[in-house]
Structure formats: structure tokens, C-alpha cells
Amino acid sequence: MEAKIKIQKWNNNLGISIPHLIAAELSLREGLYVNIHDKNDRIIIEPIRSNKPYNLIEMLDKITDDNIHQTIDTGTPIGNEIW
């Protein structure tokens, strides 16, 4: 698909809007990071996709006393909860 898009000023940067059909075709979504670079007078935008599956042990190893969340008190049981 090809689209003619106007470059607009966003704060101190320039920005473009990615048309919905292109975003859907490439499975782009809000919050996804991309790499952007130039090559032969072209702008290349590539989604950053992790091919590495999550590893629970590696993720748990990153928990420290400094980044662990606090206990959340949800109050006393109201129904048939078993704590």
C-alpha cells in the first residue's frame, strides 16, 4: 500500500501519521517501539519485535529489593474467599 502523508510539526520534532491499513498489515499498535534510520535517501521504519520468548527464571532474577512492589491490602474477606 502507498499513501501520501503530510509531515507535521509535533513539539520540536517532525512527525507523520501511519495509516490504519498499513498499521494493521504490519501488526503495529500503540506503544510498540520502532527503529528509524535513513538509507539511500529513504526513511526506514522497522518494528522492534522480540524473537526471544519470555523466560520466567530470567524475569524473576531481575526482581530486587529496590524494584519489588509493596504488599497491597485488599481488606477482609467479604464472601467465601480462602486466604
Backbone as a ProteinNet text record, in pm:
[ID]
protein_1_A
[PRIMARY]
MEAKIKIQKWNNNLGISIPHLIAAELSLREGLYVNIHDKNDRIIIEPIRSNKPYNLIEMLDKITDDNIHQTIDTGTPIGNEIW
[TERTIARY]
84.1	0	88.1	43	115.5	20.5	71.4	-11.8	69.5	4.3	67.7	35	137.9	120.4	192.2	129.1	189.3	271.9	394	478.8	430.2	414.2	365.5	463.7	458.9	544.2	475	545	496.5	598.1	565.5	658.8	781.4	900.2	1022	1064.1	977.4	1009.3	914.5	944.9	854.7	792.3	667.6	600.7	512	484.2	390	289.5	176.5	75.1	77.5	79	79.7	-65.9	-104.5	-242.8	-282.6	-409.8	-462.1	-435.5	-457.5	-439.8	-295	-200.7	-59.2	-27.4	-74.8	-50.5	-108.6	-227.8	-291.5	-215.4	-173.5	-99.9	30.3	93.9	223	207.7	84.5	55.3	117	112.5	161.5	50	89.3	-9.2	53.4	-29.6	18.3	110.3	221.6	315.8	427.8	414.9	519.4	637.6	757.1	875.6	920.5	979.9	1033.6	1174.9	1253.4	1382.2	1359.3	1422.4	1411.7	1552.1	1578.8	1709.6	1693.9	1797.1	1792.9	1890	1852.5	1936	1904.9	2007.7	1993.8	1879.2	1879.5	1777.7	1635.8	1622.6	1491.4	1486.1	1368.2	1348	1296.3	1365.4	1327.5	1275.8	1154.5	1094	1065.2	1125.3	1109.7	1062.4	954.5	909.7	1016.3	1030.2	1121.3	1039.8	1070.1	998	1097.2	1059.4	1144.6	1116.2	1218.1	1203.4	1228	1275.8	1310	1185.8	1148.6	1032.4	1066.1	962.7	984.1	1037.6	1127.3	1184.2	1156.3	1075	1033.3	1151.5	1248.6	1364.9	1441.7	1463.3	1535	1455.8	1324.2	1241.7	1244.6	1234.7	1238.1	1373.4	1481.1	1615.2	1631.6	1546.3	1556.2	1484.3	1411.9	1343.3	1444.5	1447.4	1537.3	1456.7	1521.3	1454.8	1416.4	1488	1461	1343.3	1313.4	1207.6	1084.8	1082.8	966.1	854.5	731.3	618.7	583.2	511.2	467.8	345.5	321.5	202.1	79.6	-25.7	-149.6	-254.1	-307.6	-411	-545.7	-613.6	-744.2	-858.6	-827.5	-930.7	-964.8	-1066.5	-1108.7	-1195.5	-1200.7	-1283.5	-1430.5	-1500.5	-1641.9	-1729.1	-1682.7	-1761.5	-1698.6	-1676.4	-1620.5	-1474.5	-1402.4	-1261.4	-1185.1	-1085.2	-999.1	-859.5	-810.2	-676.8	-588.8
-117.9	0	123.5	224.9	350.8	462	559.2	670.4	798.6	908.1	1039.5	1103.2	1126.7	1176.1	1310	1403.6	1534.2	1528.6	1578.3	1587.6	1706.3	1684.1	1789.1	1810.5	1929.3	1959.5	1911.6	1831.1	1782.7	1829.3	1934.1	1997.1	2042.6	1994.4	2033.8	1931.5	1836.5	1730.5	1736	1656.5	1637.8	1500.4	1486.8	1358.4	1327.1	1198.8	1151.5	1059.2	1042.2	950.9	826.4	710.1	585.2	546.5	535.1	498.7	365.3	355.8	237.5	108.8	109.8	-12.5	-61.9	31.5	-8	-60.2	9.7	-34.6	-173.4	-197.6	-328.3	-437.1	-406.3	-504.8	-546.7	-452.3	-479.6	-511.5	-524	-551.7	-447.6	-320.9	-212.6	-171.4	-129.3	-84.7	22.7	94.5	199.6	139.2	204.6	158.6	71.6	23.1	-58.7	30.6	-13.7	62.7	27.8	127	106.8	162.6	109.5	168.1	252.3	368.6	453.7	493.9	480.3	520.6	557.7	620.3	657.1	570.1	542.2	460.9	501.2	544	582.9	683.2	788.9	895.1	846.1	739.1	688.3	678.1	691.4	673	531.3	454.6	316.6	311.3	262.6	245.1	96.7	35.3	-108.4	-136	-213.7	-250.2	-331.5	-308.8	-388.4	-505.2	-621.3	-740.5	-834.1	-879.5	-971.5	-1113.6	-1180.3	-1320.2	-1412.3	-1352.9	-1431	-1450.8	-1573.6	-1595.7	-1556	-1522.8	-1488.9	-1609.9	-1582.9	-1687.7	-1649.2	-1727.4	-1694	-1679.4	-1767.8	-1761.7	-1631	-1591.8	-1466.6	-1346.6	-1351.1	-1240.6	-1231.1	-1344	-1343.2	-1298.7	-1330.8	-1289	-1137.7	-1067	-921.1	-851.7	-926	-866.2	-843.1	-721.4	-686.3	-622	-599.2	-530.1	-387.9	-329.9	-192.4	-181.2	-287.3	-273.9	-360.9	-433.4	-516.6	-427.4	-456	-374	-407.8	-315.9	-334.2	-425	-484.3	-565.3	-475.3	-523.7	-447.7	-512.3	-433.8	-484.3	-466.4	-575.2	-569	-575.9	-570.9	-572.1	-713.3	-720.2	-850.6	-921.9	-1057	-1130.1	-1090.8	-1084.9	-1048.6	-1170	-1257.6	-1373.1	-1501.4	-1594.9	-1723.6	-1738.5	-1624.9	-1631.1	-1715.9	-1786.2	-1864.1	-1803.5	-1749.6	-1687.9	-1778.6
0	0	0	-65.4	-69.7	-27.6	47.1	92.5	89.8	55.7	58.1	192.2	274.2	410.6	425.5	491.3	517	645.5	640.1	758.8	841.5	971.5	1060.4	1174.9	1233	1347.4	1474.2	1552.4	1681.6	1785.2	1860.9	1955.3	1878.3	1913.4	1842.9	1738.6	1707.8	1612.6	1494.3	1394.1	1281.9	1294.9	1254.2	1269	1151.1	1136.3	1036.1	1104	1042.6	1091.8	1003.5	1065.2	989.5	962.7	835.4	803.9	866.1	904	972.3	893.9	763.5	684.6	687.7	682.3	689.5	828.6	931.5	1069.1	1092	1042.7	1060.6	985.8	864.7	784.6	851	920.2	985.4	1133.8	1181.5	1323.3	1415.4	1373.2	1457.6	1552	1672.1	1769.8	1858	1926	2015	2120.7	2147.2	2248.9	2194.1	2070.4	2009.9	1973.6	2000	1964.3	1823.5	1756.5	1622.6	1616.3	1524.7	1489	1365.4	1359	1241.7	1198.2	1068.3	1014.8	868.1	815.6	674.4	595.7	472.1	383.9	240.3	170.6	29.8	9.1	89.2	80.8	107.6	186	225.2	377.1	431.8	575.1	595.4	678.3	707	850.7	867.4	999.9	1016.4	1117.4	1138.5	1280.7	1295.3	1430	1501.9	1630	1711.7	1765.8	1720.4	1764	1831.3	1946	2019.1	1973.9	1923.6	1885.3	2003.6	2111.4	2229.5	2315.7	2343.6	2431.2	2575.1	2649.4	2789.6	2864.6	2958.7	3041.6	3187.2	3255.1	3390.8	3485.4	3477.7	3567.7	3546.8	3419.2	3391.8	3442.2	3425.1	3472	3624.3	3693	3839.6	3892.5	3820.5	3862.3	3861.3	3786.6	3778.3	3893.7	3976.3	4090.8	4202.6	4253	4362.7	4475	4587.7	4698	4657.7	4561.7	4519.9	4422.9	4345.5	4245.6	4272.4	4382.8	4413.3	4467.5	4428.2	4473.4	4617.8	4678.6	4816	4820.8	4935.9	4955.9	4949.8	4886	4874.9	4965.3	5057.1	5147.9	5080.6	5053.8	4987.5	5088.3	5214.8	5317.4	5362.6	5444.7	5496.2	5393.2	5399.8	5305.4	5320.7	5208.9	5211.7	5183.2	5097.4	5058.8	5109.6	5019.2	5055.7	5017.9	5016	4980.5	5082.3	5033.1	5121.8	5111.6	5221	5221.8	5295.9
[MASK]
+++++++++++++++++++++++++++++++++++++++++++++++++++++++++++++++++++++++++++++++++++

